[in-house]
Amino acid sequence: MPRLSEAHSRLDAKDLPAAMAIYKEVLAAAGDRADVLVTISGDLGVHGHVNEIIDLIGFRYDAQRHGPATGLNLLQAYIAGRHVEAAQHLLDVLFSLGRPELEERLFGFSNAIGELMAGVGAMAESAPLPAVANKKINLVSISNPIWFYGLEEVTPPLLPQKEGRRRRVAFVQLSQPGERNPAERPDQAEEEMGRLSRAFPLWLAETFTFSAGYESIAVLGLWENEGYALLGPEWAVENIRQLNDSNERSLDYVVTGYLRQLHADYELCLRIWELRKFRELKALTTRWTPGTADETLRAFHEQVRTYMEWTALPACHGLPYAAPTTPLAHLGALDGSASLFLADKGVLPRGQSHLALTPFGQAVTAMPDAIVPRLALVTALLRARRLGESIDSETRQQAQTWLDSEAAKTLGVSGLVI
C-alpha cells in the first residue's frame, strides 16, 4: 500500500509513466488482491486514465473474487472509452452478482450503454484530436464573452466581479460526426453548420460568465496557419484530459457535444463531464427545424442553465444578463465576433475568415432593446476598422447613434468613436 500511495503522488504530479511502473510492479506481486485492484482502478479513474485501467485491470478482474467496486470502476472506463461490447458483458456480470444495493447504479450504466449501442454521438474510442495529412489542430481558449474584447477599460466594469470559489467550466466546439474530410472541403468551416458548431460554445461560455459560482471558457479549433477546423468524431476522455492538462488551472467541468443536420432537421447533443472522476454526468439533446429554431433553442438554453444550477448575479455586479430572445441571430453575431477577433489577433488568416458585418445588424434588428447586440456591433466595427475592412455608412451611423444615447453613457461606452 505505501507503493500505491507513491503511485498516487506520481499521478498528482502528472507523471503517468512513473505511476504505471509502480502499478506493474505491485500487480506482479499482488495482482489478485481486491484492495489493490480497486485502489489502482480508482486512482487512475480520478485522473482520467481510462485506457490504463482497461490495460492493467481488465484481464485480471473476476467479479466473484474481487467484488463489485473494481468492476464498477472498470465499467466506467469501458463506457468512457466507448468499448460497448466489453461494457455490456461486464454489466451482465455485475447484474449476476444479485446485489440489490447496486441495481440503481447498474440500470444507469445500462442506459448509457444503450445510448452507445444506438450510435448516439458515434465517438472515437480514445482518439487524439483529429489530424489530416500531418496537419495539427490548435485549441484556442476564449475566457471572456467574445464581444467584450475592446471594452476591458470601460468604467464601471461591464462584466461581473465575482468573489469566492468558482467552478471552472470549458465549453468545447461541437463535433460534426460524419462530415467529409476537412482537407477535401476547407470551406465547410464557413458553412452554416461550421459556424453553429463554434457559436454554441461561445454562447454558453458567455452565459456562464454571468452566473454566480462559475468561471467559463470557450474552446475553438483551428488548423495550424490555415483557419477554422471542424471537429469530426466526438471527444473521448483522453481529449478532455489533454484539454485539462493544457490549462494552467484545472477544470471542474467540460461540456462537449455534437451537431448534426438530418435533411431539414437539426440535432444537438451536449455532454456534461465532471473532471473530478472523469465521468459523463448528463447528455442533453434537442432537435429543431428552421421554423422552430428560436423557440427550441430558448428552451434548450434554459434546460442547460437549470441542470448546471445557473444563478443570476445581483444587478450591482456589472451588466445584467438577459437571455437572447432570438438565439439564431445571437449565434450569428457571436461567430462573426470570433472571426473578427481572431483575425485581428493574427490567429485566423484573413483569407480564411468570415468577416461580414451583416450578422451584427441582423442581431440588433431582431433584438432592438437588448444591450449585448449593440456592444457586439460596436466592437465588431472597431476591429473591422483596424483590419481595413470597409464599413457602410448606414451601419456606422447605427452604431454611433447608439453610442451617443443615454444607455451607452450609463454603461460607460459613449466615448468610443466608430
VOGU-3710 file (C-alpha; in Angstrom, 3 decimals, decimal comma):
1> mprlseahsr> 0,000/0,000/0,000  2,856/2,507/0,548  3,915/1,838/-3,054  0,369/2,580/-4,208  0,432/5,838/-2,254  3,646/6,720/-4,050  1,996/5,953/-7,394  -0,921/8,202/-6,447  1,539/11,025/-5,767  3,093/10,428/-9,183
11> ldakdlpaam> -0,338/10,801/-10,787  -0,924/14,049/-8,916  2,393/15,261/-10,352  1,206/14,205/-13,860  3,981/11,620/-14,125  1,946/8,759/-15,565  4,922/6,608/-16,729  6,356/6,534/-13,194  2,969/5,638/-11,716  2,457/2,875/-14,280
21> aiykevlaaa> 5,866/1,400/-13,473  4,871/1,171/-9,808  1,481/-0,328/-10,632  3,022/-3,025/-12,782  5,485/-3,873/-10,028  2,694/-4,135/-7,432  0,424/-6,154/-9,715  3,206/-8,617/-10,445  3,369/-9,416/-6,733  -0,240/-8,882/-5,607
31> gdradvlvti> -2,371/-8,725/-8,737  -5,166/-10,874/-7,281  -5,842/-8,746/-4,203  -9,190/-6,941/-4,320  -7,887/-3,925/-2,374  -5,004/-3,496/-4,811  -7,252/-3,625/-7,877  -9,825/-1,206/-6,503  -7,130/1,274/-5,425  -5,357/1,246/-8,788
41> sgdlgvhghv> -8,551/1,481/-10,830  -9,924/4,244/-8,606  -6,774/6,357/-8,679  -6,397/6,035/-12,445  -10,066/6,856/-12,951  -9,927/10,007/-10,843  -7,038/11,227/-13,019  -8,826/10,362/-16,277  -6,559/7,497/-17,399  -9,308/5,134/-18,524
51> neiidligfr> -7,247/3,252/-21,101  -4,707/2,379/-18,430  -7,475/0,965/-16,215  -8,529/-1,301/-19,057  -4,966/-2,366/-19,840  -3,991/-3,135/-16,237  -7,239/-4,351/-14,689  -9,455/-5,643/-17,497  -7,940/-9,117/-17,876  -7,333/-9,535/-14,124
61> ydaqrhgpat> -10,781/-8,702/-12,828  -13,004/-11,513/-11,593  -16,309/-10,369/-10,103  -16,660/-13,306/-7,698  -13,148/-12,951/-6,256  -12,664/-9,201/-6,394  -16,165/-7,874/-5,685  -18,181/-5,120/-7,392  -16,139/-2,000/-6,515  -13,360/-2,666/-9,014
71> glnllqayia> -15,965/-3,847/-11,515  -17,776/-0,505/-11,319  -14,518/1,379/-11,912  -13,726/-0,847/-14,872  -17,267/-0,497/-16,246  -16,990/3,301/-16,165  -13,682/3,047/-18,030  -15,263/0,862/-20,729  -18,161/3,306/-21,144  -15,928/6,397/-21,168
81> grhveaaqhl> -13,713/4,728/-23,750  -16,737/3,639/-25,839  -15,867/-0,081/-25,582  -19,502/-1,088/-25,984  -19,254/-4,878/-26,130  -16,873/-5,103/-23,170  -19,092/-2,740/-21,157  -22,231/-4,778/-21,874  -20,512/-8,030/-20,925  -19,220/-6,602/-17,651
91> ldvlfslgrp> -22,620/-5,082/-16,883  -24,224/-8,528/-17,259  -21,600/-9,984/-14,924  -22,265/-7,336/-12,277  -26,031/-7,840/-12,514  -25,449/-11,573/-11,992  -23,963/-10,852/-8,558  -27,503/-10,207/-7,347  -26,644/-7,177/-5,202  -29,831/-5,083/-4,681
101> eleerlfgfs> -27,848/-2,038/-3,489  -26,137/-1,863/-6,896  -29,222/-2,086/-9,084  -29,936/1,633/-9,403  -26,360/2,373/-10,494  -26,299/-0,584/-12,855  -29,542/0,493/-14,530  -27,960/3,927/-15,058  -24,962/2,277/-16,715  -27,354/0,172/-18,798
111> naigelmagv> -28,991/3,337/-20,170  -25,583/4,799/-21,020  -24,592/1,638/-22,882  -27,934/1,675/-24,695  -27,167/5,161/-25,998  -23,795/3,994/-27,258  -25,327/0,984/-28,970  -27,852/3,256/-30,660  -24,957/5,207/-32,116  -25,642/8,452/-30,269
121> gamaesaplp> -22,543/10,533/-30,756  -20,506/7,873/-32,583  -17,454/8,779/-30,530  -13,956/7,643/-31,310  -12,780/5,256/-28,611  -9,837/7,274/-27,366  -8,563/9,334/-30,224  -6,255/12,315/-30,043  -7,519/15,488/-31,633  -8,044/14,737/-35,327
131> avankkinlv> -5,231/15,418/-37,770  -5,266/15,261/-41,536  -2,209/14,975/-43,770  0,124/15,741/-40,840  -1,689/18,982/-40,083  -2,268/19,933/-36,471  -5,331/21,363/-34,764  -4,656/24,068/-32,205  -7,212/24,794/-29,492  -7,929/28,444/-28,736
141> sisnpiwfyg> -9,410/29,217/-25,317  -11,533/32,368/-25,023  -12,071/33,436/-21,430  -14,446/36,389/-21,868  -17,575/36,932/-23,962  -16,204/37,325/-27,470  -17,837/40,752/-27,944  -16,220/42,079/-24,747  -12,655/42,364/-26,076  -12,024/46,041/-26,667
151> leevtppllp> -14,250/47,073/-23,757  -11,926/45,972/-20,947  -11,190/49,528/-19,768  -14,810/50,651/-19,619  -15,801/52,123/-16,243  -17,786/50,838/-14,422  -16,781/47,288/-15,496  -19,258/45,603/-17,804  -18,518/42,047/-16,669  -19,462/40,843/-13,198
161> qkegrrrrva> -16,833/40,997/-10,470  -17,019/37,607/-8,751  -15,663/36,542/-5,412  -15,050/33,228/-3,670  -14,567/29,730/-5,041  -15,748/29,352/-8,621  -16,224/26,190/-10,630  -14,298/26,276/-13,907  -16,164/25,009/-16,953  -14,981/24,751/-20,579
171> fvqlsqpger> -17,449/24,653/-23,467  -15,877/22,922/-26,472  -16,638/23,486/-30,152  -19,273/20,986/-31,234  -18,218/17,946/-33,219  -19,826/17,111/-36,546  -19,786/13,309/-36,907  -19,907/12,091/-40,484  -18,647/15,293/-42,093  -16,334/14,957/-45,056
181> npaerpdqae> -12,606/15,232/-44,585  -11,890/18,939/-43,908  -8,792/18,666/-46,095  -11,093/17,970/-49,049  -13,520/20,781/-48,257  -11,816/23,582/-46,304  -14,807/25,839/-46,977  -17,026/23,628/-44,781  -15,902/25,536/-41,715  -17,543/28,677/-43,144
191> eemgrlsraf> -20,851/26,998/-43,910  -23,822/27,161/-41,557  -23,007/24,008/-39,590  -19,404/25,049/-39,077  -20,453/28,469/-37,818  -23,040/26,986/-35,446  -20,528/24,469/-34,075  -18,351/27,408/-32,932  -21,124/29,757/-31,871  -22,763/27,368/-29,380
201> plwlaetftf> -19,771/27,123/-27,026  -19,308/30,899/-27,318  -22,955/31,394/-26,317  -22,764/29,042/-23,340  -19,437/30,443/-22,132  -20,947/33,940/-22,345  -23,979/32,759/-20,375  -21,903/31,308/-17,541  -19,773/34,441/-17,321  -22,905/35,986/-15,810
211> sagyesiavl> -23,570/33,151/-13,349  -22,593/33,207/-9,697  -20,114/30,490/-8,829  -18,804/29,785/-12,356  -15,783/30,769/-14,407  -16,134/29,786/-18,060  -14,099/29,490/-21,248  -14,992/28,623/-24,840  -12,651/26,336/-26,798  -12,411/26,542/-30,603
221> glwenegyal> -10,302/24,523/-33,027  -8,087/25,992/-35,774  -5,837/24,279/-38,265  -2,310/25,495/-37,776  -1,882/28,523/-40,093  -4,970/27,564/-42,125  -8,075/28,845/-40,375  -11,020/27,222/-38,665  -11,139/23,455/-38,207  -14,124/21,159/-37,989
231> lgpewaveni> -14,099/18,540/-35,255  -15,339/15,230/-36,655  -15,619/12,479/-34,029  -16,932/13,457/-30,620  -14,372/13,952/-27,901  -13,286/10,996/-25,802  -11,967/11,090/-22,247  -8,385/11,305/-23,497  -9,180/14,534/-25,369  -10,802/16,004/-22,274
241> rqlndsners> -7,798/15,067/-20,158  -5,482/16,721/-22,705  -7,535/19,919/-22,523  -7,438/19,900/-18,735  -3,681/19,298/-18,676  -3,111/22,192/-21,087  -4,839/24,674/-18,753  -2,838/26,466/-16,105  -5,672/25,882/-13,652  -7,610/22,630/-13,555
251> ldyvvtgylr> -11,147/22,492/-14,888  -14,128/21,237/-12,898  -16,393/20,533/-15,878  -16,050/20,197/-19,644  -19,065/20,386/-21,952  -18,652/18,684/-25,316  -21,202/17,539/-27,865  -22,176/17,155/-31,471  -24,286/18,903/-34,084  -25,922/17,077/-36,980
261> qlhadyelcl> -28,218/18,036/-39,827  -30,706/15,403/-40,929  -32,418/16,692/-44,071  -34,209/19,836/-42,835  -33,870/18,916/-39,143  -31,017/19,799/-36,799  -29,893/17,723/-33,823  -27,715/18,963/-30,987  -26,368/16,938/-28,068  -24,367/18,360/-25,167
271> riwelrkfre> -22,396/16,082/-22,838  -21,514/17,433/-19,405  -18,362/15,871/-17,944  -17,203/16,076/-14,343  -13,424/16,046/-14,208  -13,043/15,047/-10,580  -13,907/11,497/-11,622  -13,667/11,966/-15,407  -17,233/10,793/-15,889  -20,126/11,915/-18,048
281> lkalttrwtp> -22,808/13,388/-15,817  -25,531/14,106/-18,333  -26,351/14,163/-22,034  -28,890/16,784/-23,136  -30,348/16,536/-26,640  -32,657/18,709/-28,696  -33,909/18,890/-32,293  -35,347/21,724/-34,336  -36,388/22,790/-37,809  -35,796/26,228/-39,341
291> gtadetlraf> -39,302/27,212/-38,280  -38,894/26,166/-34,643  -35,233/27,121/-34,122  -35,556/30,139/-31,834  -38,284/28,641/-29,650  -36,429/25,323/-29,287  -33,060/26,891/-28,606  -34,502/29,219/-25,958  -35,962/26,197/-24,149  -32,744/24,180/-24,510
301> heqvrtymew> -30,658/27,078/-23,212  -32,890/27,227/-20,137  -32,584/23,443/-19,702  -28,782/23,682/-19,664  -28,875/26,534/-17,147  -31,267/24,621/-14,911  -29,227/21,413/-14,914  -25,976/23,238/-14,147  -27,662/25,351/-11,439  -27,002/28,638/-13,179
311> talpachglp> -27,723/31,513/-10,800  -28,009/35,137/-11,874  -25,753/37,626/-10,157  -27,208/40,652/-8,355  -27,838/43,693/-10,556  -24,957/45,559/-8,920  -22,392/43,109/-10,333  -21,811/44,544/-13,817  -24,017/44,294/-16,890  -27,278/42,440/-16,081
321> yaapttplah> -27,729/39,217/-18,013  -30,663/38,693/-20,362  -31,001/35,539/-22,453  -31,357/36,356/-26,170  -34,917/36,252/-27,451  -33,772/35,251/-30,959  -30,912/32,773/-30,399  -30,110/32,219/-34,093  -29,413/35,900/-34,636  -27,311/35,989/-31,475
331> lgaldgsasl> -25,318/32,935/-32,573  -24,583/34,582/-35,912  -23,206/37,685/-34,199  -21,063/35,592/-31,833  -19,442/33,687/-34,694  -18,860/36,932/-36,564  -17,242/38,420/-33,450  -14,942/35,398/-33,142  -13,775/35,720/-36,742  -13,021/39,423/-36,416
341> fladkgvlpr> -11,309/38,943/-33,044  -9,093/36,055/-34,200  -8,237/37,816/-37,465  -7,367/40,963/-35,525  -5,019/38,899/-33,318  -3,370/37,323/-36,366  -4,551/33,829/-35,367  -7,059/33,442/-38,191  -5,726/34,058/-41,716  -7,591/36,886/-43,412
351> gqshlaltpf> -8,411/34,799/-46,467  -9,964/32,066/-44,315  -12,109/34,234/-42,062  -15,770/35,152/-42,200  -15,680/38,926/-41,726  -19,111/40,051/-42,918  -20,831/42,630/-40,709  -24,340/41,561/-41,726  -24,947/39,238/-38,703  -24,428/42,119/-36,267
361> gqavtampda> -27,064/44,291/-37,903  -29,431/41,321/-38,002  -28,982/40,736/-34,267  -29,623/44,398/-33,459  -32,746/44,406/-35,639  -34,016/41,144/-34,107  -33,426/42,351/-30,516  -33,663/46,174/-30,637  -33,936/46,584/-26,855  -31,061/44,235/-25,962
371> ivprlalvta> -27,683/45,645/-24,924  -25,341/42,826/-25,962  -26,111/43,007/-29,723  -25,280/46,733/-29,590  -21,994/46,076/-27,821  -21,169/43,282/-30,284  -21,787/45,641/-33,203  -19,548/48,312/-31,669  -16,587/46,004/-31,023  -17,054/44,391/-34,439
381> llrarrlges> -16,791/47,766/-36,150  -13,724/48,726/-34,112  -11,983/45,507/-35,184  -13,138/45,834/-38,781  -11,637/49,337/-38,901  -8,295/48,045/-37,591  -8,369/45,286/-40,213  -9,050/47,747/-43,000  -12,493/46,317/-43,764  -14,995/48,569/-45,494
391> idsetrqqaq> -17,882/49,740/-43,297  -21,023/51,090/-44,926  -22,209/54,450/-43,661  -25,598/53,145/-42,505  -24,036/50,527/-40,204  -21,517/53,031/-38,872  -24,273/55,556/-38,157  -26,418/52,891/-36,469  -23,601/52,124/-34,028  -22,618/55,749/-33,453
401> twldseaakt> -26,211/56,802/-32,773  -26,451/54,221/-30,020  -23,053/55,255/-28,601  -24,425/58,799/-28,259  -27,506/57,557/-26,377  -28,183/57,739/-22,623  -27,998/53,931/-22,410  -24,426/53,961/-23,718  -23,472/56,786/-21,358  -24,834/54,792/-18,414
411> lgvsglvi> -22,682/51,815/-19,461  -19,594/53,991/-19,842  -19,049/53,275/-23,558  -20,206/56,583/-25,015  -16,659/57,816/-25,511  -15,947/55,286/-28,274  -15,866/56,571/-31,823  -16,513/54,309/-34,801
//
